[in-house]
Amino acid sequence: MSDSVKKYFEDMIPEAGHFGNNAREIPKRMYIWVLDFGTGEVYRYDTWNPDTEACEEFLDNAGHKVQNCEWMVTKNKDVNF
């Protein structure tokens, strides 16, 4: 994993809050599935931020050409046939 991709994920992990009135809900892990037509490969990435702009920025930093990909964010870690 490149340094920029690693940094992106480190920024996406929320800081742990304290219990009680200041407790924060930790977002559930989501997955970005990418069908990259340029490489002919399917990729899966972990994410905590399903925001479209953040995902496209991440994919660009990961070396994908977003205009040559189809991608989706889902809670499914595995492919079901």
C-alpha positions as CSV (number, residue, x, y, z in Angstrom):
1,M,0.0,0.0,0.0
2,S,1.4,3.4,-0.9
3,D,2.1,6.0,1.7
4,S,-0.7,8.3,0.4
5,V,-3.2,5.4,0.6
6,K,-2.0,4.5,4.1
7,K,-2.3,8.1,5.2
8,Y,-5.8,8.3,3.8
9,F,-6.9,5.3,5.9
10,E,-5.2,6.7,9.0
11,D,-7.1,9.9,8.6
12,M,-10.4,8.0,8.2
13,I,-10.1,6.1,11.5
14,P,-12.0,8.0,14.1
15,E,-10.4,8.7,17.5
16,A,-11.8,6.7,20.4
17,G,-14.0,8.8,22.6
18,H,-14.7,8.4,26.3
19,F,-17.7,6.5,27.7
20,G,-20.6,8.5,29.1
21,N,-22.0,11.7,27.7
22,N,-19.0,12.2,25.5
23,A,-19.1,8.8,23.8
24,R,-19.0,8.8,20.1
25,E,-20.4,6.2,17.8
26,I,-17.7,4.5,15.8
27,P,-18.7,4.2,12.2
28,K,-19.0,0.7,10.8
29,R,-16.4,-0.4,8.3
30,M,-17.5,-0.2,4.7
31,Y,-15.8,-1.6,1.6
32,I,-15.1,0.0,-1.7
33,W,-15.3,-2.5,-4.6
34,V,-13.6,-1.3,-7.8
35,L,-13.9,-2.8,-11.3
36,D,-10.9,-1.3,-13.0
37,F,-11.3,-1.6,-16.8
38,G,-7.7,-0.4,-17.4
39,T,-6.1,-3.4,-15.5
40,G,-9.0,-5.8,-15.9
41,E,-8.9,-6.4,-12.1
42,V,-11.4,-6.2,-9.2
43,Y,-10.2,-4.5,-6.0
44,R,-11.6,-4.2,-2.5
45,Y,-10.6,-1.5,-0.1
46,D,-11.7,-0.8,3.5
47,T,-13.2,2.5,4.3
48,W,-15.0,4.4,7.0
49,N,-16.1,7.3,4.8
50,P,-18.6,6.4,2.0
51,D,-18.6,10.1,0.8
52,T,-18.4,10.1,-3.0
53,E,-15.7,12.8,-3.3
54,A,-13.6,11.2,-0.6
55,C,-13.9,7.8,-2.3
56,E,-12.9,9.2,-5.7
57,E,-9.9,11.0,-4.2
58,F,-8.8,7.8,-2.5
59,L,-9.1,5.8,-5.7
60,D,-7.2,8.4,-7.6
61,N,-4.4,8.3,-4.9
62,A,-4.5,4.5,-5.1
63,G,-3.5,4.7,-8.8
64,H,-6.9,4.1,-10.4
65,K,-8.2,6.3,-13.2
66,V,-11.7,7.0,-11.9
67,Q,-13.1,7.7,-15.4
68,N,-12.0,4.1,-16.3
69,C,-13.6,2.4,-13.3
70,E,-16.9,1.4,-11.9
71,W,-17.0,1.4,-8.1
72,M,-19.4,1.0,-5.2
73,V,-19.4,1.3,-1.4
74,T,-21.1,-1.6,0.5
75,K,-21.1,-3.3,3.9
76,N,-20.3,-6.6,2.1
77,K,-16.7,-7.8,2.6
78,D,-17.1,-10.8,0.4
79,V,-18.4,-11.4,-3.1
80,N,-21.6,-13.5,-3.0
81,F,-22.5,-15.6,-6.1
